[in-house]
Amino acid sequence: MTRIDLQSAAGASGEPVAAKVLLDEPNVRVRRIQLAGGGGIPPCRMQEDVVFVVLSGRVRFRSEGDECLVEAPGAVYVPGGATERSMDALAPSLVVAVQARRPEPDGGGGGSAA
């Protein structure tokens, strides 16, 4: 069992986006993402399944043509498989992203970073 302390990673960086990896294991990665109002993460392609949990604020998520507005407290699941995804904060927001890495065809772990 591993305890993940969200508070220790807190702190405004003054940047539109501040992200910190809180846990990085072979099959899962947990990231804390702090977004300034108007900040966001541009479209990127990912293999991993991700659950984005909005702890504060309002964030618009986009994936493969779908769009979803999530307000705190709320979450959205985005399936992996080389999907393109992005997020934009409509207000200062705090998001926790939990990535589940898909096994490689040869049975190994791994994946790309969010």
N, CA, C and O atoms as CSV, one atom per row, in Angstrom:
chain,resi,resn,atom,element,x,y,z
A,1,MET,N,N,0.855,-1.164,0.000
A,1,MET,CA,C,0.000,0.000,0.000
A,1,MET,C,C,0.903,1.229,0.000
A,1,MET,O,O,1.928,1.263,0.681
A,2,THR,N,N,0.507,2.234,-0.772
A,2,THR,CA,C,1.257,3.483,-0.829
A,2,THR,C,C,0.306,4.644,-0.604
A,2,THR,O,O,-0.691,4.778,-1.313
A,3,ARG,N,N,0.604,5.477,0.371
A,3,ARG,CA,C,-0.204,6.672,0.639
A,3,ARG,C,C,0.275,7.785,-0.280
A,3,ARG,O,O,1.479,7.990,-0.437
A,4,ILE,N,N,-0.662,8.502,-0.887
A,4,ILE,CA,C,-0.337,9.613,-1.782
A,4,ILE,C,C,-0.799,10.895,-1.117
A,4,ILE,O,O,-1.991,11.071,-0.868
A,5,ASP,N,N,0.130,11.790,-0.829
A,5,ASP,CA,C,-0.166,13.045,-0.147
A,5,ASP,C,C,-0.372,14.151,-1.174
A,5,ASP,O,O,0.593,14.657,-1.746
A,6,LEU,N,N,-1.618,14.526,-1.407
A,6,LEU,CA,C,-1.923,15.586,-2.372
A,6,LEU,C,C,-1.503,16.949,-1.859
A,6,LEU,O,O,-1.141,17.818,-2.652
A,7,GLN,N,N,-1.544,17.154,-0.563
A,7,GLN,CA,C,-1.240,18.467,0.000
A,7,GLN,C,C,0.231,18.825,-0.147
A,7,GLN,O,O,0.558,19.986,-0.395
A,8,SER,N,N,1.126,17.850,0.000
A,8,SER,CA,C,2.559,18.153,-0.074
A,8,SER,C,C,2.961,18.637,-1.455
A,8,SER,O,O,3.998,19.282,-1.609
A,9,ALA,N,N,2.158,18.335,-2.450
A,9,ALA,CA,C,2.461,18.769,-3.815
A,9,ALA,C,C,1.796,20.095,-4.130
A,9,ALA,O,O,1.900,20.587,-5.253
A,10,ALA,N,N,1.110,20.686,-3.147
A,10,ALA,CA,C,0.370,21.923,-3.385
A,10,ALA,C,C,1.319,23.094,-3.555
A,10,ALA,O,O,2.493,23.036,-3.190
A,11,GLY,N,N,0.774,24.152,-4.118
A,11,GLY,CA,C,1.564,25.368,-4.276
A,11,GLY,C,C,1.406,25.929,-5.666
A,11,GLY,O,O,1.528,25.203,-6.652
A,12,ALA,N,N,1.139,27.204,-5.751
A,12,ALA,CA,C,0.980,27.854,-7.048
A,12,ALA,C,C,2.355,28.149,-7.619
A,12,ALA,O,O,3.240,28.633,-6.914
A,13,SER,N,N,2.525,27.858,-8.884
A,13,SER,CA,C,3.812,28.090,-9.521
A,13,SER,C,C,3.823,29.385,-10.316
A,13,SER,O,O,4.886,29.831,-10.748
A,14,GLY,N,N,2.666,29.997,-10.516
A,14,GLY,CA,C,2.583,31.185,-11.348
A,14,GLY,C,C,2.498,30.845,-12.829
A,14,GLY,O,O,2.335,31.740,-13.659
A,15,GLU,N,N,2.605,29.575,-13.169
A,15,GLU,CA,C,2.512,29.121,-14.555
A,15,GLU,C,C,1.061,28.757,-14.869
A,15,GLU,O,O,0.286,28.466,-13.957
A,16,PRO,N,N,0.683,28.772,-16.166
A,16,PRO,CA,C,-0.679,28.363,-16.533
A,16,PRO,C,C,-0.970,26.909,-16.171
A,16,PRO,O,O,-2.111,26.551,-15.880
A,17,VAL,N,N,0.079,26.067,-16.191
A,17,VAL,CA,C,-0.066,24.653,-15.854
A,17,VAL,C,C,1.124,24.238,-14.990
A,17,VAL,O,O,2.276,24.483,-15.347
A,18,ALA,N,N,0.836,23.610,-13.855
A,18,ALA,CA,C,1.898,23.050,-13.009
A,18,ALA,C,C,1.516,21.608,-12.713
A,18,ALA,O,O,0.454,21.350,-12.146
A,19,ALA,N,N,2.374,20.668,-13.093
A,19,ALA,CA,C,2.071,19.253,-12.897
A,19,ALA,C,C,3.197,18.587,-12.120
A,19,ALA,O,O,4.371,18.926,-12.269
A,20,LYS,N,N,2.804,17.630,-11.284
A,20,LYS,CA,C,3.784,16.882,-10.497
A,20,LYS,C,C,3.353,15.425,-10.439
A,20,LYS,O,O,2.191,15.126,-10.166
A,21,VAL,N,N,4.289,14.523,-10.696
A,21,VAL,CA,C,4.021,13.094,-10.567
A,21,VAL,C,C,4.072,12.746,-9.084
A,21,VAL,O,O,5.072,13.002,-8.413
A,22,LEU,N,N,2.987,12.160,-8.577
A,22,LEU,CA,C,2.890,11.785,-7.167
A,22,LEU,C,C,3.192,10.312,-6.938
A,22,LEU,O,O,3.623,9.920,-5.854
A,23,LEU,N,N,2.963,9.498,-7.964
A,23,LEU,CA,C,3.218,8.061,-7.882
A,23,LEU,C,C,3.534,7.572,-9.282
A,23,LEU,O,O,2.827,7.908,-10.232
A,24,ASP,N,N,4.585,6.785,-9.418
A,24,ASP,CA,C,4.956,6.235,-10.723
A,24,ASP,C,C,5.357,4.779,-10.532
A,24,ASP,O,O,6.476,4.474,-10.121
A,25,GLU,N,N,4.432,3.899,-10.834
A,25,GLU,CA,C,4.626,2.458,-10.711
A,25,GLU,C,C,4.525,1.845,-12.107
A,25,GLU,O,O,4.091,2.524,-13.038
A,26,PRO,N,N,4.914,0.586,-12.275
A,26,PRO,CA,C,4.888,-0.011,-13.612
A,26,PRO,C,C,3.530,0.058,-14.315
A,26,PRO,O,O,3.487,0.219,-15.535
A,27,ASN,N,N,2.424,-0.059,-13.581
A,27,ASN,CA,C,1.115,-0.096,-14.230
A,27,ASN,C,C,0.228,1.100,-13.950
A,27,ASN,O,O,-0.878,1.182,-14.483
A,28,VAL,N,N,0.690,2.034,-13.120
A,28,VAL,CA,C,-0.146,3.196,-12.797
A,28,VAL,C,C,0.732,4.411,-12.512
A,28,VAL,O,O,1.829,4.299,-11.964
A,29,ARG,N,N,0.217,5.567,-12.902
A,29,ARG,CA,C,0.879,6.843,-12.596
A,29,ARG,C,C,-0.205,7.791,-12.099
A,29,ARG,O,O,-1.300,7.850,-12.657
A,30,VAL,N,N,0.119,8.538,-11.032
A,30,VAL,CA,C,-0.802,9.534,-10.489
A,30,VAL,C,C,-0.119,10.888,-10.584
A,30,VAL,O,O,1.013,11.061,-10.132
A,31,ARG,N,N,-0.828,11.855,-11.185
A,31,ARG,CA,C,-0.282,13.206,-11.340
A,31,ARG,C,C,-1.246,14.222,-10.759
A,31,ARG,O,O,-2.464,14.077,-10.860
A,32,ARG,N,N,-0.689,15.239,-10.159
A,32,ARG,CA,C,-1.451,16.388,-9.659
A,32,ARG,C,C,-1.234,17.500,-10.666
A,32,ARG,O,O,-0.094,17.860,-10.959
A,33,ILE,N,N,-2.320,18.049,-11.199
A,33,ILE,CA,C,-2.233,19.085,-12.224
A,33,ILE,C,C,-2.968,20.320,-11.731
A,33,ILE,O,O,-4.173,20.276,-11.483
A,34,GLN,N,N,-2.246,21.412,-11.590
A,34,GLN,CA,C,-2.845,22.680,-11.185
A,34,GLN,C,C,-2.913,23.569,-12.422
A,34,GLN,O,O,-1.901,23.807,-13.081
A,35,LEU,N,N,-4.114,24.059,-12.732
A,35,LEU,CA,C,-4.340,24.870,-13.924
A,35,LEU,C,C,-4.819,26.256,-13.524
A,35,LEU,O,O,-5.742,26.390,-12.721
A,36,ALA,N,N,-4.199,27.279,-14.076
A,36,ALA,CA,C,-4.706,28.638,-13.906
A,36,ALA,C,C,-5.956,28.772,-14.769
A,36,ALA,O,O,-6.105,28.046,-15.752
A,37,GLY,N,N,-6.853,29.689,-14.417
A,37,GLY,CA,C,-8.004,29.951,-15.275
A,37,GLY,C,C,-7.508,30.314,-16.664
A,37,GLY,O,O,-6.665,31.199,-16.806
A,38,GLY,N,N,-8.014,29.648,-17.684
A,38,GLY,CA,C,-7.562,29.867,-19.053
A,38,GLY,C,C,-6.381,28.996,-19.436
A,38,GLY,O,O,-6.019,28.929,-20.611
A,39,GLY,N,N,-5.771,28.325,-18.461
A,39,GLY,CA,C,-4.654,27.424,-18.751
A,39,GLY,C,C,-5.172,26.089,-19.248
A,39,GLY,O,O,-6.357,25.784,-19.118
A,40,GLY,N,N,-4.291,25.308,-19.808
A,40,GLY,CA,C,-4.725,24.006,-20.291
A,40,GLY,C,C,-3.574,23.158,-20.769
A,40,GLY,O,O,-2.414,23.572,-20.749
A,41,ILE,N,N,-3.918,21.970,-21.198
A,41,ILE,CA,C,-2.959,21.044,-21.781
A,41,ILE,C,C,-3.382,20.828,-23.224
A,41,ILE,O,O,-4.510,20.406,-23.478
A,42,PRO,N,N,-2.490,21.112,-24.182
A,42,PRO,CA,C,-2.850,20.991,-25.593
A,42,PRO,C,C,-3.081,19.535,-25.990
A,42,PRO,O,O,-2.697,18.619,-25.263
A,43,PRO,N,N,-3.708,19.330,-27.142
A,43,PRO,CA,C,-3.963,17.960,-27.595
A,43,PRO,C,C,-2.679,17.131,-27.641
A,43,PRO,O,O,-1.637,17.587,-28.110
A,44,CYS,N,N,-2.790,15.904,-27.139
A,44,CYS,CA,C,-1.678,14.958,-27.193
A,44,CYS,C,C,-2.267,13.561,-27.355
A,44,CYS,O,O,-3.412,13.319,-26.975
A,45,ARG,N,N,-1.495,12.654,-27.911
A,45,ARG,CA,C,-1.942,11.268,-28.096
A,45,ARG,C,C,-1.437,10.424,-26.939
A,45,ARG,O,O,-0.293,10.559,-26.506
A,46,MET,N,N,-2.311,9.548,-26.443
A,46,MET,CA,C,-1.954,8.727,-25.294
A,46,MET,C,C,-2.467,7.307,-25.474
A,46,MET,O,O,-3.500,7.078,-26.103
A,47,GLN,N,N,-1.728,6.362,-24.911
A,47,GLN,CA,C,-2.128,4.953,-24.915
A,47,GLN,C,C,-2.912,4.579,-23.660
A,47,GLN,O,O,-3.723,3.654,-23.685
A,48,GLU,N,N,-2.671,5.299,-22.559
A,48,GLU,CA,C,-3.202,4.914,-21.257
A,48,GLU,C,C,-4.664,5.301,-21.061
A,48,GLU,O,O,-5.131,6.312,-21.587
A,49,ASP,N,N,-5.382,4.471,-20.288
A,49,ASP,CA,C,-6.679,4.862,-19.763
A,49,ASP,C,C,-6.397,5.865,-18.651
A,49,ASP,O,O,-5.435,5.707,-17.900
A,50,VAL,N,N,-7.240,6.908,-18.542
A,50,VAL,CA,C,-7.031,7.912,-17.498
A,50,VAL,C,C,-8.363,8.294,-16.868
A,50,VAL,O,O,-9.361,8.488,-17.562
A,51,VAL,N,N,-8.363,8.398,-15.541
A,51,VAL,CA,C,-9.471,9.011,-14.818
A,51,VAL,C,C,-8.948,10.360,-14.335
A,51,VAL,O,O,-7.965,10.427,-13.597
A,52,PHE,N,N,-9.619,11.438,-14.761
A,52,PHE,CA,C,-9.285,12.789,-14.322
A,52,PHE,C,C,-10.292,13.176,-13.247
A,52,PHE,O,O,-11.497,13.192,-13.502
A,53,VAL,N,N,-9.811,13.487,-12.050
A,53,VAL,CA,C,-10.670,13.886,-10.940
A,53,VAL,C,C,-10.459,15.380,-10.708
A,53,VAL,O,O,-9.357,15.814,-10.375
A,54,VAL,N,N,-11.524,16.163,-10.887
A,54,VAL,CA,C,-11.451,17.607,-10.677
A,54,VAL,C,C,-11.786,17.872,-9.211
A,54,VAL,O,O,-12.926,17.699,-8.780
A,55,LEU,N,N,-10.773,18.295,-8.452
A,55,LEU,CA,C,-10.952,18.555,-7.022
A,55,LEU,C,C,-11.427,19.972,-6.750
A,55,LEU,O,O,-12.106,20.224,-5.755
A,56,SER,N,N,-11.067,20.905,-7.639
A,56,SER,CA,C,-11.564,22.278,-7.535
A,56,SER,C,C,-11.578,22.879,-8.931
A,56,SER,O,O,-10.769,22.519,-9.786
A,57,GLY,N,N,-12.513,23.802,-9.149
A,57,GLY,CA,C,-12.596,24.491,-10.429
A,57,GLY,C,C,-13.522,23.826,-11.435
A,57,GLY,O,O,-14.369,23.003,-11.087
A,58,ARG,N,N,-13.331,24.213,-12.706
A,58,ARG,CA,C,-14.124,23.694,-13.836
A,58,ARG,C,C,-13.170,23.474,-14.999
A,58,ARG,O,O,-12.397,24.361,-15.361
A,59,VAL,N,N,-13.236,22.279,-15.583
A,59,VAL,CA,C,-12.316,21.921,-16.660
A,59,VAL,C,C,-13.093,21.305,-17.815
A,59,VAL,O,O,-13.957,20.451,-17.615
A,60,ARG,N,N,-12.772,21.755,-19.034
A,60,ARG,CA,C,-13.354,21.168,-20.246
A,60,ARG,C,C,-12.352,20.152,-20.789
A,60,ARG,O,O,-11.207,20.490,-21.091
A,61,PHE,N,N,-12.797,18.912,-20.907
A,61,PHE,CA,C,-11.972,17.833,-21.456
A,61,PHE,C,C,-12.453,17.526,-22.865
A,61,PHE,O,O,-13.651,17.550,-23.144
A,62,ARG,N,N,-11.498,17.233,-23.758
A,62,ARG,CA,C,-11.826,16.833,-25.126
A,62,ARG,C,C,-11.065,15.550,-25.439
A,62,ARG,O,O,-9.901,15.395,-25.068
A,63,SER,N,N,-11.744,14.632,-26.130
A,63,SER,CA,C,-11.101,13.393,-26.553
A,63,SER,C,C,-11.802,12.873,-27.797
A,63,SER,O,O,-12.998,12.584,-27.776
A,64,GLU,N,N,-11.041,12.758,-28.881
A,64,GLU,CA,C,-11.553,12.174,-30.126
A,64,GLU,C,C,-12.913,12.749,-30.528
A,64,GLU,O,O,-13.820,12.000,-30.890
A,65,GLY,N,N,-13.056,14.062,-30.467
A,65,GLY,CA,C,-14.283,14.714,-30.909
A,65,GLY,C,C,-15.345,14.870,-29.839
A,65,GLY,O,O,-16.294,15.631,-30.028
A,66,ASP,N,N,-15.215,14.169,-28.715
A,66,ASP,CA,C,-16.155,14.333,-27.602
A,66,ASP,C,C,-15.665,15.460,-26.703
A,66,ASP,O,O,-14.466,15.723,-26.606
A,67,GLU,N,N,-16.616,16.122,-26.046
A,67,GLU,CA,C,-16.284,17.200,-25.123
A,67,GLU,C,C,-17.118,17.032,-23.861
A,67,GLU,O,O,-18.293,16.669,-23.924
A,68,CYS,N,N,-16.496,17.301,-22.708
A,68,CYS,CA,C,-17.181,17.127,-21.432
A,68,CYS,C,C,-16.708,18.208,-20.467
A,68,CYS,O,O,-15.506,18.382,-20.270
A,69,LEU,N,N,-17.645,18.932,-19.866
A,69,LEU,CA,C,-17.318,19.926,-18.848
A,69,LEU,C,C,-17.485,19.264,-17.481
A,69,LEU,O,O,-18.551,18.735,-17.164
A,70,VAL,N,N,-16.426,19.299,-16.677
A,70,VAL,CA,C,-16.453,18.679,-15.353
A,70,VAL,C,C,-16.205,19.756,-14.312
A,70,VAL,O,O,-15.210,20.479,-14.371
A,71,GLU,N,N,-17.125,19.855,-13.353
A,71,GLU,CA,C,-16.982,20.793,-12.236
A,71,GLU,C,C,-16.668,20.004,-10.977
A,71,GLU,O,O,-17.085,18.855,-10.830
A,72,ALA,N,N,-15.928,20.629,-10.071
A,72,ALA,CA,C,-15.578,19.972,-8.806
A,72,ALA,C,C,-16.798,19.855,-7.909
A,72,ALA,O,O,-17.622,20.769,-7.869
A,73,PRO,N,N,-16.927,18.768,-7.202
A,73,PRO,CA,C,-16.133,17.555,-7.327
A,73,PRO,C,C,-16.717,16.679,-8.421
A,73,PRO,O,O,-17.909,16.369,-8.401
A,74,GLY,N,N,-15.910,16.289,-9.350
A,74,GLY,CA,C,-16.369,15.458,-10.453
A,74,GLY,C,C,-15.196,14.780,-11.128
A,74,GLY,O,O,-14.036,15.083,-10.849
A,75,ALA,N,N,-15.515,13.857,-12.020
A,75,ALA,CA,C,-14.462,13.106,-12.694
A,75,ALA,C,C,-14.922,12.707,-14.087
A,75,ALA,O,O,-16.116,12.697,-14.387
A,76,VAL,N,N,-13.950,12.379,-14.932
A,76,VAL,CA,C,-14.233,11.867,-16.264
A,76,VAL,C,C,-13.233,10.751,-16.555
A,76,VAL,O,O,-12.059,10.845,-16.199
A,77,TYR,N,N,-13.715,9.697,-17.206
A,77,TYR,CA,C,-12.863,8.578,-17.630
A,77,TYR,C,C,-12.618,8.720,-19.121
A,77,TYR,O,O,-13.561,8.865,-19.899
A,78,VAL,N,N,-11.351,8.677,-19.522
A,78,VAL,CA,C,-10.985,8.748,-20.938
A,78,VAL,C,C,-10.239,7.461,-21.272
A,78,VAL,O,O,-9.139,7.233,-20.768
A,79,PRO,N,N,-10.839,6.605,-22.129
A,79,PRO,CA,C,-10.152,5.364,-22.479
A,79,PRO,C,C,-8.901,5.633,-23.298
A,79,PRO,O,O,-8.820,6.624,-24.024
A,80,GLY,N,N,-7.936,4.749,-23.174
A,80,GLY,CA,C,-6.680,4.886,-23.901
A,80,GLY,C,C,-6.770,4.291,-25.289
A,80,GLY,O,O,-7.849,4.160,-25.867
A,81,GLY,N,N,-5.609,3.937,-25.808
A,81,GLY,CA,C,-5.569,3.367,-27.142
A,81,GLY,C,C,-5.228,4.401,-28.185
A,81,GLY,O,O,-5.869,4.453,-29.235
A,82,ALA,N,N,-4.233,5.226,-27.921
A,82,ALA,CA,C,-3.773,6.266,-28.852
A,82,ALA,C,C,-4.846,7.307,-29.115
A,82,ALA,O,O,-4.964,7.809,-30.233
A,83,THR,N,N,-5.626,7.636,-28.098
A,83,THR,CA,C,-6.629,8.678,-28.266
A,83,THR,C,C,-5.982,10.041,-28.102
A,83,THR,O,O,-5.007,10.199,-27.367
A,84,GLU,N,N,-6.540,11.024,-28.800
A,84,GLU,CA,C,-6.073,12.396,-28.646
A,84,GLU,C,C,-6.945,13.061,-27.592
A,84,GLU,O,O,-8.170,12.950,-27.631
A,85,ARG,N,N,-6.313,13.747,-26.656
A,85,ARG,CA,C,-7.071,14.393,-25.584
A,85,ARG,C,C,-6.433,15.719,-25.214
A,85,ARG,O,O,-5.243,15.945,-25.437
A,86,SER,N,N,-7.265,16.600,-24.636
A,86,SER,CA,C,-6.779,17.893,-24.151
A,86,SER,C,C,-7.682,18.343,-23.019
A,86,SER,O,O,-8.755,17.779,-22.806
A,87,MET,N,N,-7.238,19.376,-22.285
A,87,MET,CA,C,-8.071,19.948,-21.228
A,87,MET,C,C,-7.817,21.440,-21.135
A,87,MET,O,O,-6.700,21.910,-21.352
A,88,ASP,N,N,-8.880,22.187,-20.806
A,88,ASP,CA,C,-8.809,23.636,-20.636
A,88,ASP,C,C,-9.551,24.004,-19.361
A,88,ASP,O,O,-10.685,23.575,-19.149
A,89,ALA,N,N,-8.908,24.801,-18.513
A,89,ALA,CA,C,-9.526,25.236,-17.260
A,89,ALA,C,C,-10.348,26.494,-17.506
A,89,ALA,O,O,-9.839,27.477,-18.043
A,90,LEU,N,N,-11.606,26.465,-17.119
A,90,LEU,CA,C,-12.479,27.629,-17.236
A,90,LEU,C,C,-12.380,28.499,-15.989
A,90,LEU,O,O,-12.890,29.619,-15.961
A,91,ALA,N,N,-11.726,27.979,-14.968
A,91,ALA,CA,C,-11.468,28.675,-13.702
A,91,ALA,C,C,-10.215,28.033,-13.120
A,91,ALA,O,O,-9.846,26.936,-13.539
A,92,PRO,N,N,-9.553,28.679,-12.171
A,92,PRO,CA,C,-8.419,28.009,-11.533
A,92,PRO,C,C,-8.870,26.636,-11.032
A,92,PRO,O,O,-9.890,26.521,-10.352
A,93,SER,N,N,-8.104,25.598,-11.373
A,93,SER,CA,C,-8.555,24.228,-11.117
A,93,SER,C,C,-7.429,23.334,-10.631
A,93,SER,O,O,-6.256,23.542,-10.943
A,94,LEU,N,N,-7.822,22.334,-9.860
A,94,LEU,CA,C,-6.902,21.304,-9.402
A,94,LEU,C,C,-7.444,19.959,-9.863
A,94,LEU,O,O,-8.591,19.610,-9.582
A,95,VAL,N,N,-6.609,19.208,-10.575
A,95,VAL,CA,C,-7.010,17.930,-11.160
A,95,VAL,C,C,-6.005,16.863,-10.734
A,95,VAL,O,O,-4.799,17.108,-10.707
A,96,VAL,N,N,-6.512,15.685,-10.405
A,96,VAL,CA,C,-5.656,14.526,-10.193
A,96,VAL,C,C,-5.925,13.572,-11.349
A,96,VAL,O,O,-7.071,13.205,-11.611
A,97,ALA,N,N,-4.856,13.174,-12.039
A,97,ALA,CA,C,-4.972,12.244,-13.163
A,97,ALA,C,C,-4.405,10.897,-12.742
A,97,ALA,O,O,-3.260,10.805,-12.297
A,98,VAL,N,N,-5.215,9.852,-12.884
A,98,VAL,CA,C,-4.785,8.496,-12.565
A,98,VAL,C,C,-4.716,7.725,-13.878
A,98,VAL,O,O,-5.744,7.422,-14.484
A,99,GLN,N,N,-3.496,7.409,-14.312
A,99,GLN,CA,C,-3.273,6.709,-15.571
A,99,GLN,C,C,-3.077,5.226,-15.308
A,99,GLN,O,O,-2.274,4.842,-14.457
A,100,ALA,N,N,-3.806,4.397,-16.034
A,100,ALA,CA,C,-3.614,2.950,-15.980
A,100,ALA,C,C,-2.921,2.547,-17.272
A,100,ALA,O,O,-3.502,2.636,-18.353
A,101,ARG,N,N,-1.687,2.106,-17.152
A,101,ARG,CA,C,-0.907,1.746,-18.341
A,101,ARG,C,C,-1.359,0.395,-18.868
A,101,ARG,O,O,-1.549,-0.557,-18.111
A,102,ARG,N,N,-1.527,0.332,-20.167
A,102,ARG,CA,C,-1.911,-0.918,-20.818
A,102,ARG,C,C,-0.670,-1.779,-21.032
A,102,ARG,O,O,0.389,-1.262,-21.387
A,103,PRO,N,N,-0.793,-3.079,-20.821
A,103,PRO,CA,C,0.359,-3.955,-21.066
A,103,PRO,C,C,0.753,-3.914,-22.539
A,103,PRO,O,O,-0.096,-3.784,-23.421
A,104,GLU,N,N,2.042,-4.025,-22.784
A,104,GLU,CA,C,2.534,-4.090,-24.157
A,104,GLU,C,C,2.152,-5.452,-24.721
A,104,GLU,O,O,1.929,-6.391,-23.956
A,105,PRO,N,N,2.070,-5.580,-26.056
A,105,PRO,CA,C,1.693,-6.869,-26.653
A,105,PRO,C,C,2.568,-8.034,-26.188
A,105,PRO,O,O,2.100,-9.172,-26.146
A,106,ASP,N,N,3.833,-7.768,-25.837
A,106,ASP,CA,C,4.720,-8.838,-25.373
A,106,ASP,C,C,4.545,-9.129,-23.883
A,106,ASP,O,O,5.254,-9.962,-23.319
A,107,GLY,N,N,3.583,-8.426,-23.244
A,107,GLY,CA,C,3.310,-8.645,-21.831
A,107,GLY,C,C,4.027,-7.692,-20.905
A,107,GLY,O,O,3.820,-7.738,-19.693
A,108,GLY,N,N,4.884,-6.810,-21.458
A,108,GLY,CA,C,5.606,-5.847,-20.634
A,108,GLY,C,C,4.738,-4.668,-20.284
A,108,GLY,O,O,3.666,-4.500,-20.866
A,109,GLY,N,N,5.168,-3.844,-19.351
A,109,GLY,CA,C,4.440,-2.635,-18.965
A,109,GLY,C,C,4.911,-1.478,-19.797
A,109,GLY,O,O,5.569,-1.666,-20.820
A,110,GLY,N,N,4.584,-0.295,-19.375
A,110,GLY,CA,C,5.082,0.908,-20.044
A,110,GLY,C,C,3.982,1.683,-20.687
A,110,GLY,O,O,2.827,1.258,-20.698
A,111,GLY,N,N,4.333,2.814,-21.222
A,111,GLY,CA,C,3.372,3.697,-21.865
A,111,GLY,C,C,3.956,5.076,-21.938
A,111,GLY,O,O,5.105,5.294,-21.554
A,112,SER,N,N,3.176,6.009,-22.427
A,112,SER,CA,C,3.658,7.381,-22.556
A,112,SER,C,C,3.221,8.192,-21.358
A,112,SER,O,O,2.295,7.802,-20.647
A,113,ALA,N,N,3.875,9.313,-21.126
A,113,ALA,CA,C,3.541,10.199,-20.008
A,113,ALA,C,C,2.412,11.120,-20.386
A,113,ALA,O,O,2.247,11.474,-21.553
A,114,ALA,N,N,1.625,11.513,-19.382
A,114,ALA,CA,C,0.552,12.478,-19.617
A,114,ALA,C,C,1.051,13.857,-19.371
A,114,ALA,O,O,0.298,14.820,-19.514
